[in-house]
Amino acid sequence: MLSCPSTLRLLQYKLLWPSSSSSLSKYHNPFFIFISSFSSQPPLPPQTELTQSETSITTICNLVNQSYSSYQSDSSSTMPKLLNLQIDPSVLTPEQAITVIASLINNSGPMVALSFFYWAIRIPQYRHFMRFYITTASSFIQSGHPDKAHEVLRYMVASFYEIGKLDYAINMVFEIHNLGLPPNVHTLNCILRFVVESSLMKLAENVFVEMSDRGASPNACTYRTMIIGHCREGISISVVEKWVNEMMEKGFVLDNVACTAMVDLFCKKGSVDRVFRVFERMCEMGSPPNVINYSALVNQLCKRGSIKQAFEVLEEMGKRGWKPNVYTHTALIDGLCKKGWTEKAYKLFLKLVRSENYKRNVHTFTAMISGYCKEKKLDRAEMLFRRMQEQELAPNTNTYTTLIDGHAKVGNFFRVNELMEQMVEEGCNPNICTYNSLVNGLCKKGDLQEAYRMLEIAFERGLRADHITYTILISEHCRRSDTTKAMEVFSKMITAGCCPDIHTYNSLIGAFCRQRDVKEGERFLKEALNQGMVPTKQSYTSLVCGYCRDGNSGLALDIFQRMSKKGPAADSLTYGALISGLCKESKLKEARILYDSMVDKGLSPCEVTPITVAYEYCKLEDSVTAMAVLDKLDTRLWIRTGKTLVRKLCCEGKVEMAAEFYHKLLDKDRNADPVIYAAFKTACYESNKYSIASGISERISKEGFSVAVVPHSVERPPRESLPFVKAS
């Protein structure tokens, strides 16, 4: 039920003439303070000026009516007309525009008034003037046109969203509802759309509940907006499924747009199985997933490296009657390239470009070029680049950037400059990603000064650094152990409003840990966690290495256990760093437990780790356990590790123990390494253990091992000093 006209006039009066009286105390909130701050309110003008104003308003109303009547469209149309008013906006104040609206509603009808409203909000002085919207909406309500009032409110929300005052507009919508305007689902959806675009999902939920309680029944569009918003924010899957279930319980069908958003979220969270359940429910509701949904799933699977599963989805598409489009195949090509299977990708690429059913696409070529660039096969990348141009496909900025990145990484800056010039000549402007590739290549080359110079050129062209730009520079300063400069760049990054990502923090964590300032490194990890970032293996491994380097394996073990609980899974480098730290502190039992756990998980240790553990047992004269440590390795790694251990034991003069591992080494490798053989014999001679050397020599000779000529640099004892050689 609409409120009485006197109530609406009271609202207009309060908006036009704010008062400090106690009767307005309930309006003393931030939103009404914002309204009153638009401009100070002058006293009422003299009567003579009012008469002049009325005359000018009458003239304007006549011009509006003439412009409206000049259109020959259907008079029964419910759409307002775009007026072509020849009026200088500077001579019409916002207050006068409000009066014009009210006059048009009373004398010319709501459609004419709404047409003038559309003309006015294209002009800045009216577009962001709150009272213009409120009094216009109030006038429509008073004249019995609530639908027009809602239309005005929707434009008000959109206009104040532009200037970051969305919350004020929303509050005013609710205030007008309090005065009797029935809630409208279209207005609700409009508000939700802008709230979701602002990533304010908590506010979106509050608006949803408030509007529902006021009687605005949500429709399919409402639920779709909420689902898409939660998916974009990366909220937990359970929250998204709650909204989906509520939507379907009300009989609404999940559409393909919301489905695509869910596919992206579920795959990023590693819940691919739930995507298939969503697809099944869509089929049950009579709205099966389409080729875009399947392509989104293929794309996400390829990004995760699940290529086999992506091809299974491709097969499922065919069974469902959907024919994969060029974007589906482009995602597969890109996924194969990221996996390092460029030849398989190229076969699919050839099949695609030779087919008459698919239109050639610049994105497909760029994906294949990117794959070759990643493998540093730049000749093949350039070949595809030329073929692409021959087929009259114009390279885009991404294509050029991909090639520039490939050449910059191998240091071919002559070609980089050629591509940059060609890019500009063809009207393809470099973006910040292009300059990031160039800067990254210069940093890898060690030319940091030139990298900064190129960035200055980018800034002169109106480009702004993004988080990748800052991360590249921070990483380079960290690599140079210049944490002071790295922190300067990091501060500029924050000041510029660029949010660092986990890779930025990883560079800083690693740099401070290498400088034995592990506490500072851990502070950065906590900061990343507080911002909702997911630490990587590199994040934790840097801290583990830092604490082990400081001789504090206890704290390193705490970090490792935290990593095991929260993820990600530790790799052989993390295990190796911690095992090495434990061995240095003679905590051999804990080191052995970790070593066995690593091997049992199928992780292949780096060569240093088993040597470190085995050698610690050798120092305790426990060669049996040391041998058991090596026996967990595959043959190839055992041979490499065994050779290193034999040489290490020989250097320490432990020739008896070295002989045990040497015999085991000969069991596994028929090619006796001449360097190891020479080092072993030298150690035996220096320790007067000639019989041990003789035993190895006899076995090598007897069993026909292949041994190259011993280098002349290896010193040998005089022949007559050997006990098994008779003196002449």
Secondary structure, DSSP 8 states (H G I E B T S, - for coil): ----HHHHHHHHHHHHS---SGGGGGG-SHHHHHHHTS--------HHHHHHHHHHHHHHHHHHHHHHHT--S-TT--S---------GGGS-HHHHHHHHHHHHHHT-HHHHHHHHHHHTTSHHHHT-HHHHHHHHHHHHHTT-HHHHHHHHHHHHHHHHHTT-HHHHHHHHHHHHHTT----HHHHHHHHHHHHHTT-HHHHHHHHHHHHHTT----HHHHHHHHHHHHHTT--HHHHHHHHHHHHHTT----HHHHHHHHHHHHHTT-HHHHHHHHHHHHHTT----HHHHHHHHHHHHHTT-HHHHHHHHHHHHHTT----HHHHHHHHHHHHHTT-HHHHHHHHHHHHH-SSS---HHHHHHHHHHHHHTT-HHHHHHHHHHHHHTT----HHHHHHHHHHHHHTT-HHHHHHHHHHHHHTT----HHHHHHHHHHHHHHT-HHHHHHHHHHHHHTT----HHHHHHHHHHHHHTT-HHHHHHHHHHHHHTT----HHHHHHHHHHHHHTT-HHHHHHHHHHHHHTT----HHHHHHHHHHHHHTT-HHHHHHHHHHHHHHS----HHHHHHHHHHHHHTT-HHHHHHHHHHHHHTT----THHHHHHHHHHHHTT-HHHHHHHHTTS-HHHHHHHHHHHHHHHHHTT-HHHHHHHHHHHHHH-SB--HHHHHHHHHHHHHTT-HHHHHHHHHHHHHTT-B-----TTS----GGG-TTS---
